[in-house]
């Protein structure tokens, strides 16, 4: 396995609508997913979408537990709660910054696992937020583009010192 280079804000790959994965069981896809998992853990992120490692494909990984990695290929997400929660989030493509974003606290998800089987379920709280953040990456959307109040965008150290309630969980995805 190897660490992949993470595209940062300003790289055009982050603004593309990613293409569906044709064969989720292809060996090169398995390698990409394993490398993405390793890259995410190394960067101490909670999630990572393929466009962030210059692969414009519809898949993302997220952290499960301390150092487990889960992956969803060709994901679809349904927002299950119309009431949105505001919380700070970060992005491995926008290092050092956090911003407050409104997200649904509960989502339904559906997609494929690496073995090609359908994976579906519900997620809430932080995982629901991570999944909404990652699926946005597949549509070329970065979290600042979702922000309603850009005065709640800042450097982690400044927010920790001055914001009324910065992210305790410090999610970067
Ligand atoms: Ni991100």
Boltz pocket constraint, residues with backbone or C-beta under 6 A from the ligand:
constraints:
  - pocket:
      binder: B
      contacts: [[A, 47], [A, 90], [A, 91], [A, 92], [A, 93], [A, 133], [A, 137], [A, 172], [A, 173]]
      max_distance: 6.0
